[in-house]
Amino acid sequence: MAGKSFKVSFTLDEQDADYFRNLFKKAKKAASALEPDAVVKNAKELVASVRRSKKTPRFVVDAISSIEDLTQIIEDEDYNAPKPIRAQVVAALAYFAESEDLIPDDIPVLGFLDDAIMIKFVEDEFKHELWAYRKFRKFRDGAEVRPWTKLATGRLPARLEAQRAKLRAEVDRKKAADLEKGIVGF
């Protein structure tokens, strides 16, 4: 079967989803007792470990980019996420800082399944924030900067601030629209 891939999909019923919601809630509650820097450090180490491992399934390597983006939301000084968002992200990352899993990670392929499911829940919880951060990062990475001129170097912070404000307003609008539709987070 070399060179072939196939798609595996399954549906979580409400009881299954509740199980993962409860795990998430426990991790969020436990996060209040943890140092935010330690949670972020552990999440970054997890990302590095997953990327280094030759045994990690591709679907986990692909999914882990959201965890990496969440750590960057906290650490990116240019993005300057609001404190409540930072606290919520740290609480979400706390799940991945825990070593206890539903399925031990050393079980080939299946060991990462619960982590991949939880990543999907977290992605859904932070879909608007992840969208905004990725858009902000793309804007910043594409911004013309001529470090040899004072005008260009001085203009970039104001451009980033304007982009941040625009994206914050859009995130707030999207969250309000979700609430209006009855779509609540994880």
C-alpha positions in Angstrom: 0.0 0.0 0.0 3.0 2.2 -0.4 2.3 5.6 -1.8 -1.5 5.4 -1.2 -3.5 7.3 1.3 -7.1 7.0 2.3 -9.5 9.0 4.3 -10.9 7.9 7.6 -13.9 9.8 9.0 -16.2 9.2 11.9 -18.9 11.0 13.7 -18.8 11.8 17.3 -22.2 11.6 18.9 -23.2 14.1 21.7 -22.0 11.7 24.4 -18.6 11.5 22.7 -18.5 15.2 22.3 -19.4 15.7 25.9 -16.5 13.5 26.9 -14.1 15.7 25.1 -15.8 18.9 26.4 -15.4 17.6 29.9 -11.7 16.8 29.3 -11.3 20.3 28.0 -13.1 21.9 30.9 -10.9 20.0 33.4 -7.8 21.1 31.6 -9.1 24.7 31.6 -9.8 24.5 35.3 -6.4 23.1 36.0 -4.8 25.8 33.9 -5.6 28.4 36.5 -3.1 26.7 38.8 -0.4 26.6 36.1 2.1 29.3 35.1 1.1 30.5 31.6 4.7 30.5 30.5 5.0 26.9 31.5 1.9 25.9 29.6 3.1 27.7 26.5 6.6 26.1 26.9 5.0 22.6 27.2 2.8 23.2 24.2 5.8 24.4 22.1 7.8 21.3 23.2 4.8 19.1 22.2 4.8 20.7 18.7 8.6 20.2 18.4 8.3 16.7 19.6 5.6 15.8 17.1 7.5 17.4 14.3 10.7 15.6 15.2 9.2 12.1 15.6 9.3 9.9 12.6 6.5 7.8 14.1 3.9 10.6 14.3 1.1 10.1 11.9 0.8 12.8 9.1 -2.7 13.8 10.3 -1.3 14.8 13.7 1.6 16.6 12.2 -0.9 18.6 10.0 -3.2 19.3 12.9 -0.5 20.4 15.3 0.0 23.7 13.3 -3.1 25.1 15.1 -1.4 24.5 18.5 1.7 26.2 17.2 -0.4 29.2 16.0 -2.1 29.4 19.4 1.3 29.6 21.1 2.2 32.3 18.7 -1.0 34.2 19.4 0.2 34.5 23.0 3.9 35.3 22.2 3.6 37.5 19.2 4.1 41.1 20.5 3.0 42.6 17.3 -0.3 40.8 17.4 -0.8 41.8 21.0 -3.8 39.6 21.8 -6.1 41.0 24.4 -5.6 39.5 27.9 -8.9 37.6 28.0 -8.0 35.9 24.7 -4.5 35.1 26.0 -6.0 33.6 29.2 -8.5 31.5 27.1 -5.7 30.3 24.8 -3.5 29.3 27.8 -6.4 27.4 29.2 -6.9 25.5 25.9 -3.2 24.8 25.6 -3.2 23.3 29.1 -4.8 20.1 27.8 -1.8 19.6 25.6 0.6 20.3 28.4 -0.8 17.3 30.3 0.9 14.0 29.8 -2.2 11.9 30.5 -4.2 11.0 27.5 -7.2 8.9 26.8 -5.1 6.8 24.5 -1.3 6.6 25.4 0.7 8.3 22.7 3.1 5.3 22.4 0.4 3.2 20.7 1.2 3.6 17.0 -1.2 5.9 15.1 -4.1 5.5 17.5 -2.2 7.0 20.4 -2.5 10.4 18.8 -6.1 10.1 17.8 -7.5 11.7 21.0 -5.0 14.6 20.7 -6.1 15.1 17.0 -9.8 15.1 18.1 -9.0 17.6 20.8 -7.1 19.8 18.4 -10.2 19.9 16.2 -12.3 20.9 19.1 -9.8 23.7 20.0 -9.6 24.8 16.4 -13.4 25.2 16.4 -13.3 27.1 19.7 -10.7 29.5 18.4 -11.7 29.6 14.7 -12.1 33.3 14.6 -9.0 34.1 16.6 -6.9 31.7 14.5 -8.3 33.3 11.3 -7.5 36.8 12.6 -4.0 35.8 13.7 -3.1 34.0 10.4 -4.5 37.0 8.5 -2.4 39.4 10.6 0.7 37.3 10.2 0.3 37.2 6.5 -0.3 41.0 6.4 2.8 41.6 8.5 5.0 39.2 6.5 3.9 40.9 3.3 4.3 44.5 4.6 6.9 46.5 2.8 9.7 47.4 5.2 12.7 49.3 4.2 14.8 49.2 7.4 17.2 51.7 5.9 14.6 54.4 5.9 13.2 56.0 9.0 9.9 56.7 7.3 9.3 53.0 6.4 10.4 51.7 9.8 8.3 54.2 11.6 5.2 53.6 9.5 5.0 49.8 10.1 3.8 49.9 13.8 0.9 52.2 12.8 0.0 49.9 9.9 0.1 46.8 12.2 -2.0 48.6 14.8 -4.6 49.5 12.2 -4.7 45.9 10.9 -5.0 44.6 14.4 -7.9 46.9 15.2 -9.6 45.9 11.9 -9.2 42.2 12.6 -10.3 42.6 16.3 -13.5 44.2 15.1 -14.1 41.4 12.6 -13.5 38.7 15.2 -16.0 40.5 17.5 -18.5 40.7 14.6 -18.1 37.0 13.8 -18.5 36.0 17.4 -21.6 38.1 17.7 -23.0 36.5 14.5 -22.3 33.1 15.9 -24.2 33.9 19.2 -27.1 35.3 17.2 -27.3 32.0 15.3 -27.1 30.1 18.5 -23.6 28.8 17.8 -21.8 28.5 21.1 -18.2 27.4 21.6 -16.9 24.2 22.8 
